[in-house]
Amino acid sequence: MATERSTFLLDETQIPTQWYNLVPDLPAPPPPPLHPGTREPVGPDDLAPLFPMALIQQEVTADQYVDIPGGVLDVYRIWRPSPLVRARRLEKLLDTPAKIFFKYEGVSPAGSHKPNTAVPQAFYNAQEGIRKLTTETGAGQWGTALAFATAQYGMECEVWQVRSSYDQKPARRTMMEIYGATLHPSPSDLTEAGRTILAADPDSTGSLGIAISEAVEAALQADDARYALGSVLNHVLLHQTVIGQEALIQLEMAEAVPDVIVGCTGGGSNFGGLAFPFIREKLAGRMDPVIRCVEPAACPSLTRGEYRYDFGDTIGMTPLLKMHTLGHGFIPDPIHAGGLRYHGMAPLVSHVYELGLAEAEAIPQLECFQAALMFARTQGIVPAPEPTHAIAAAIREAKRCKESGEEKTILTALCGHGHLDTAAYDAYLHGTMQDLDFPEDELRAAMDAVPVL
């Protein structure tokens, strides 16, 4: 019987050939991004200095599906389709009637879901003759993915990595350099944005917002360079929907329908990639899962932030995005889940949350790493710090099922492995990790700098 299996695999012919765009299926369109100067909706010309026209068109497309180019599919075939696994050993440990499935994206060359968008972004830029891409990265998963992707198309890659992660994860720095990237800690003295931050705080641990400012500034100063973003924007989440589309087919193979879908959320790309195809099914009345965003307690944009227009970067160079934000000047504590240390949530995820199609919870990092050890010791995979939040949420749900006797099916995305993040596990195992939070007055101070429209 199919239900006796633990791993559900697809072959190359079942890789999605189109990305899915959720926007046309929503009951109301999301608010548009605004020009930082005029406060009017941005147009293609406003974005052209940063992105190739193909990505700009995907950012605003009204098409429900977008064809994946053959040149992208050729690279996808290195690791896609990714496996769907039922976590039977974890279920047994928890003594739960729940079924726990995870879509494992750690099989990619970069060890995470990030190449799903890095490859098409590099492809479209190469098609327009761009020689170099600049970007930011937190934990290093995105920087690694873009370095890998640019290598596939003979391009250069320059990365600004958040200082706290740069110091915590030397192996991730090496990985980016293996793929050919040039790497800088952020804030740096190479950009006006970085020098401004360092003048105010020479010991700044950095943030994704600061690193974005530096990478954008560097791209704007070079005629042959463009900027690439690893999360937040619509076209990024669009590319990630290969995850959820494959998972739908694999769950059908497993003769299972999800009751609860949980995904870690920082900028929103992993969550959107998994959840958006299921939201399509939910809106069509074909299933009705609870869909839950899980964020770090130290950077809770959905659960403690405000839904309003704010800059995507710290300096204020990007368009204003309608999103749940903690304030573009907010500097999160240096938690080990560096990829979730972003002050805002993807506008499309924020909009879905506002429409009531998803809910959210925040979990502190000690509980997340406790859950990660349970997962690693049963399933054998060491998770990256980011998806430990989703694992912790899945375990919470499975324990509730044990208490109630409900036989729910839980789905999550294990968006990357933690083989290069062992310093975080060392801190947890030796008692030097602690839960981090921030006072309400610091949040209020950061929100005071958010534009009032």
N, C-alpha and C positions, 0 to 999 in steps of 0.2 A: 504494500500500500504506500502511496505517496506520503501519507501522514507519518510513516515510520522513519522517514529520512530526517537528517539534521541539516544537510547542506543542499541548497537549491541553486543549480547552475544553469546559465543560458549559454548558447553558442554565439559565435560572431554574427550570425545572420539575425540575431535578435537584439543587437545593439539598436537603440532608437535612431532613426534617421531624421527625426525632427525634434526640435526643442518645443516645449509647451509653454505658452504665454497665458498666465492666469487672468490677466486684466480684462479681456473681453467677456469672461464668464462671471465677473463680479457684479453684484447688484448696484454698485455705484463706482465710478472711476476714482482712482487716487488723485489727490491734489498735485498739481504740476510743480516741478522745481522752479525757483525764481532766481533771476539775475541778481548777484550780490549788490550791484550798483543801482539799477533801475527798479528793482523789486517786481519786474514784470516776468511772465513765464519765459524761460530760456528757449531759444530756437537753435537749429542746427549750427548756424554760424558761431554761436556763443561757445559751443562745445568742440568745434573743429580744431582749435589749437591743442586739444588734449587727446581726442579720440578719432579714429578713422571713421569715415562716413557710414560704413556697414554697421558698426557698433552703435553709432548715434541713431540710425534707423531702427535698430533692435530696441533701443532704449524707449522709443516712443511708439513702436508698432501696435496696430490694432488687430493684427493677424493672430489667430489662435495658435497657429503652429508656424515655425520657422525652420526651413530646411537646413540640415547640417552639411556643410561642404565636404566633398570627398577627401580633400586634403586634411581635414580635421578628423574624419572617420578613420583615415589611415593611421593616425597617431593614437586615437582612442583604442584601436585594436591591440595596442601593446598590453593593455590591462583590462579593458572592458569586454564583456559585461562583468561586473563585480558580483561576488557571491552573496546570497541571503542565507543566513544561518539561524537555526533554532538553538537557543542557548539551553539545551536540555540539562546540562550539568549544573548550571546556575539555578535553574528551576528546582532541581533535586535538592541542592543545598538550602534553598529558601523554603522547601517543603510547601510549595504554592501550587494551586490548581491552574494558575495562569500559564499561558504560553508566551514566551519571550523570543522575539525574532530581532536580529540586527542585520542591517545592510552594511557590509564591510568594505569601506572605501580605502583602507590601508594597503590594498594590493597595488595601488598606483606607484609609478616610479618615485614620486615624491613622498609616498607614504600617507597621503591624505586625499580628500575629495577635491582639493584645489586645482589640479590639472584639468578638471572638467571645463573650467572657464579659462585657465591660463593658455591652453592650447588654441582655442578659437581666437582669443585676443591677440596672441602672437601671429596667428595665421592672417587675420584681417589687416593688421598693421604691416606685415610683410608684403601683402598684396598691394598696398599703397606705397611701397618703397621706403618705409620707415626702417632705419638702421638700428635704433636703440629704444628700449623701453625703460622708463624709470618707475619705481614703485616703492611702497612702504611694506613692512612686514612686522608682525608682533612676535609670536612664538617662532616664526621662521617657516611655517608650512607654506604660506603663500609665496614668500620669496623663493623658496626651493622650487615650487611648482613653476613659477614664471621663469626662473633660470633654466629649468629643464625645457620649458616650451620654447623659449627664444633660441636655445641650442638646436632645436629641430628645424628652425627656419633660417639659421645663419645670422642671428641678430645678437646685439649686445644687450646686457641687462645690468642696471645699476639700482642697488637696493639700499634704502635707509631702514635699518632695523631698530625698533624701540630699545633704548639703552638697557632697561632691566632684563629683557630677553636676550639681548646681545651678550650680556655678562653671564646670564644663567645657562645659556645653551651653546657652548663653543662648538659642539659637534654639528649643530644645525648651520652655523656659520661656514664650517668646512664643507658641508654638503652643497651649499650655494656656490661656493668657489669651485668645487669639483665640476659643476655644470657650467662654469665660466662667468659667473656674476662678479661684479665689483661691489663691495659691501662697505657701508658706513654705519657707525652707531648714531642714533638720533636721540637728542638733538646734537647736531654737528656744527662745526665752524665753517662748513662749506657753503652754506646758504644764509641769506639774510634772516629767514625765519628761524633757523637754528641758532644763529648768533643772538637774536633777540631773546629767545628763551634762555640761553645760557647766561646772558647778561643779568637777567632777573633771578635765575636760579642755577648757579654753576654746577650743582650736584643733582640736577633734574634726572629722574629715572625715565623720563620720556613718556610718550603716549602714542597711540595710533594717529590721533589727530595731529600731533606735532610732526610725525614722520610723513603723513600725507602732505602737509604744508611744504616740507622740504622736497619731496619727490615731484610735486606739482611745479614748484618754482624751478627746479632743474629742467623739467621738460619744457617749460615755457621759454627758457633761455637758449634752447638749442633747436635749430631748424629741422634737424634730421631725427629728433626724438619725440616720442609721445609718452603719455602716462597710462599706466594700467592699474586698475583697482581690483582687489581680490574679493570684495563683498559689497553690500549695501545697494548698489545700483541695479536697475531692472534687468539690464542685459546680462549681468553676472548671475543673478538668480535664474534667469531664463536658461543659461547654459547648464546649470546644475540640475535641471529637471530630468536629466537622464537617470538620476538616482531613483526618483520616485516612479518613473515610467517602468524601469526594470523591476522594481520591487512589486509593482502591481501584478506583473506577469508571474513573478516567482511566488507570491502569496497564493495566487490561483493554483499553481503547481502544488503548493503545500495544503491546498483545500482549506485555507484560512482567510478570514476577513478581520481586519484590525478593529478592535474596540477602542484602543488608546494608542495615539502616536505621539512620541516625545522626541524632541530634538534640541540639542544645545544651541543657544543663540548668543552671538556676539554682535556681528554685523548682519547676520541673517542668511548667508548663502547656503550653509549646510541644512538649516531648517527648511528654507524655501525649496531647496532641491528635493528633499524627501517629501515634504508635506503638500506642495502645490498640486501635483497630480491627484492626490487623495482629496484635496479640497474640491477639485473638479468633480470627482465622483460624489462627494458629499452634496454639492450644489445640485447635481443631477438626480439626487435621490437614490443612488445605487448603493450607498453605504452611509453610515452616520457615526464615524469615530469621533471621540474627544481628541482634539489636537492641542498639544501643550508645548509652549516654548519654555526652555529651562535655561536660566541665566545665572551667573555668579552673584552671590550676595554682595560682593565688593564692587560690582559694576552693574546694577539692576536697572537698566534703562526702561524696560517695560513696566516693572512693578513699582518703581519709585520715580521714574522720570515723568516729564510732561510731554503731551502731544502738541507740538508747535513747530514752526519753521525755525531752523537753526543751521549754522554752517557745518559742513562735513569735516572741516579741518579746524585746527586751533587758531591759526592766524586770521582766518576769514577770507580765503581766496576762492573757495569753491562756491557753487550755487547754494542757495538756501533750500533745504529739503524739509518737507513736512514729515516729522518722525518723532518717535518717543526719544527724548534726549535728557541727559543729565547736565547739559551745558557744554558748549564746545571748548571751554577752558578747563573743564573737569579733568583732573589727572588721577586715574584710578590707582589704588595701592598695587604694588608689584606682585600680584598673585601669579601662581605658576601657569595658569591657563592664559598665557599672553595673547592668544588669538581672540579672547573674549573681552579684552580691555579696551573697548571702544565706547565713546560717550553716547552714541546714538544707535538706533535700530534701523534696519533697512526700511525705507518709506513704504514699500509694498507689504512687508511683514507688519509694520505698524498699522497700515490701513486694514489689513486682514484682522488684526487684533481689535481695532476700533469697530469693525463690522460684527464682532462677536463670533467670528469663525474660528478663533483660536483663543486659548487662555495662557496664562504665564505663572511661573513660580521661580523663586530665587533660592539657591542652595549654597551653603558655605563650603569652602574647599576641603575641610577635614572630612566631612561626610562624603564628599565626592571621591576622595582618595581611599577611604575605607571601602566604598563600593567598587572602586577600581581593583583593589586587591582581591576582593571576592570574585570579580570577573576574571582576573588574570589567573587565579589559582584554580578556577573551574574550567574556563574556556581556553586558557593557554595564551591569550592575546593580551599584551600589555597596552592599554589604551593611552592615547595622547591625553594630556590634562583636560583639553576642551571637552571631549565626549564623555569624560567621567561624570559631568553634570547630568547628561541624559541617562547614563547608566544608573546613577543614584536615583533619578526620578522613576526609572523603570522598576527598580528594586522597591521603592516606596509603594508603587502601584501593585506590585506582586505581593507585598506583605498585606496590603489592604484586601487583596483577593483571598489570601489565606484566612484572614479574620472573618470575611463575609461568606466565604465559600463560593464566590463567583469565579467562573472559568473564562476570564477575559483573555483576549489575544492582544499583546503589547508589541508594538513595532518601534524600533529606533534605528538611527544611523550611527554606526561606529565610524566617525568621519576620518579617523587616522590612528596609526599606531604610535606608541610612546618610546620607541627604541632609542631616540635621540633626546629624550626628556627624562632620563633616569635621575638627574639631579633633583627633580621634583619628588620622585619616589624616595630618594635618599633622605630628603628633608622630612618627609612624612614618617618613614620607618625609624628615624633616629630622633624624633620628637622636636625638631626645630621648626616645623611648619606650624602656623597658627592661623586661625580664622581672622580675616581682615574685614573691616567695615569702615564706614566713614560717618562722621557726625552730620546731623541734619543741617547745622549752620553752614558747613562746607558746601553741601548741595545747594542750599539757598543762595550762597554767594556765587556759585557757578551759574545758576539760573538767572541771576541778576544781569549777567552779561549777554544773555540771549536776546536777539533783536525783537522788538515789539512791533508787530505789523498791524 
